[in-house]
Amino acid sequence: MNVFMDTSAFAKRYVSERNSNRVVALCEDADNLIVSVICFPEFVSTLCRLVREKKLTKSVYRKLRSDAITDLADVDICQITSSVVDTAVPLLEAHPLRSADALHVGCAIAVQPDVFVSADRRQLSAAKKTGLKIIDVS
């Protein structure tokens, strides 16, 4: 099974929260895990916010960052091409999405995964309307 994860889902693999166990199971069951090129910077941003909010220590941040780098070596990374941008712009016009969320959906449309996994309900709604099969891990 080809599984595309946006950052909100991918982060649950490392930061324990609701439905983290489901994300881990999806990662284990996936034949191929795919993320957008913006996933890692967004993930680091999330971890840095958690450090600033004192919900993570700096040493835990460094471990989670390192774990993600190791894991991403085995993940397919979808690049943001002009085709992805051409897909993302109409998504922004039709749905209440942030630009990064539209780029994740645009990448997923480009790679046509078996499932699109996210914890962002607006993003999931937009993805579903494009014909992607979705899994909500919110």
C-alpha positions in Angstrom: 0.0 0.0 0.0 1.3 3.4 -1.0 0.7 5.9 1.9 1.1 9.6 1.6 1.3 11.5 4.9 1.1 15.2 5.5 3.1 16.7 8.3 0.2 16.6 10.9 0.1 12.8 10.5 3.9 12.3 10.1 4.5 14.1 13.4 2.3 11.7 15.3 4.9 9.0 14.5 7.3 10.8 16.8 5.2 12.9 19.2 2.7 10.8 21.2 -0.8 12.2 20.9 -4.3 11.0 19.9 -4.1 8.4 17.1 -0.3 8.1 17.2 -0.6 4.4 17.4 -2.7 4.4 14.2 0.0 6.4 12.4 2.7 4.0 13.5 0.5 1.0 12.3 0.0 2.7 8.9 3.8 3.2 8.6 4.4 -0.4 9.5 1.8 -1.6 7.0 2.9 0.7 4.2 4.8 -0.8 1.3 5.8 2.7 0.4 5.6 5.8 2.6 5.5 9.2 0.7 5.8 12.7 2.0 6.1 16.2 0.5 9.5 17.8 0.5 8.1 20.4 2.9 7.2 17.7 5.5 10.6 17.7 7.3 10.9 21.5 7.7 7.3 21.7 9.0 8.1 18.8 11.4 11.1 20.6 12.7 9.0 23.8 13.1 6.5 21.8 15.2 9.2 20.3 17.4 10.8 23.8 17.9 7.4 25.2 18.9 7.0 22.3 21.4 10.5 23.2 22.8 9.6 26.8 23.1 6.3 25.8 24.9 8.5 23.6 27.2 6.5 20.5 26.1 9.8 19.0 24.8 13.3 19.2 26.1 16.1 20.1 23.8 17.6 16.7 24.1 14.3 15.0 23.2 14.0 17.5 20.2 17.5 16.4 19.0 16.5 12.7 19.3 13.2 13.1 17.5 14.8 15.2 14.8 17.6 12.5 14.3 15.0 9.7 14.3 13.0 11.5 11.6 16.1 12.1 9.5 17.0 8.4 9.7 13.4 7.3 8.8 13.1 9.8 5.9 16.0 7.9 4.2 13.5 5.1 3.5 10.7 7.4 2.4 9.8 8.7 -1.0 9.9 12.5 -1.1 7.6 14.3 -3.5 9.2 17.5 -4.9 7.2 20.6 -5.5 7.1 20.9 -9.2 5.3 23.4 -11.4 2.6 20.7 -11.9 2.2 20.5 -8.1 1.9 24.3 -7.9 -0.6 24.3 -10.8 -2.7 21.8 -8.8 -2.3 23.6 -5.4 -3.5 27.0 -6.6 -7.0 25.9 -7.6 -7.2 24.0 -4.3 -6.5 27.3 -2.5 -9.2 29.0 -4.5 -11.8 26.3 -3.8 -11.1 25.3 -0.2 -10.1 27.0 3.1 -6.5 25.7 3.0 -3.2 27.2 3.9 -0.6 27.2 1.2 1.5 24.4 2.7 -1.7 22.2 3.1 -2.6 22.8 -0.6 1.0 21.8 -1.6 0.7 18.5 0.4 -2.6 17.7 -1.4 -1.0 18.7 -4.7 1.9 16.4 -4.1 -0.5 13.6 -3.2 -2.4 14.1 -6.4 0.9 14.0 -8.3 1.9 10.6 -6.8 -1.6 9.1 -6.6 -1.1 7.1 -3.4 -3.6 4.4 -2.2 -4.4 6.7 0.8 -3.8 10.2 1.9 -3.3 10.5 5.7 -3.7 13.7 7.7 -5.0 15.1 11.0 -6.2 18.3 9.3 -9.9 18.0 8.5 -10.0 20.9 6.0 -7.1 19.4 4.1 -8.8 15.9 4.3 -12.0 17.4 2.9 -10.2 19.0 0.0 -8.2 15.8 -0.7 -11.4 13.7 -0.7 -13.1 16.1 -3.1 -10.2 15.6 -5.5 -10.8 11.8 -5.5 -8.1 10.8 -3.0 -8.9 8.1 -0.5 -8.3 9.6 2.9 -7.6 8.5 6.4 -8.3 10.9 9.3 -5.9 10.6 12.2 -7.1 13.7 14.0 
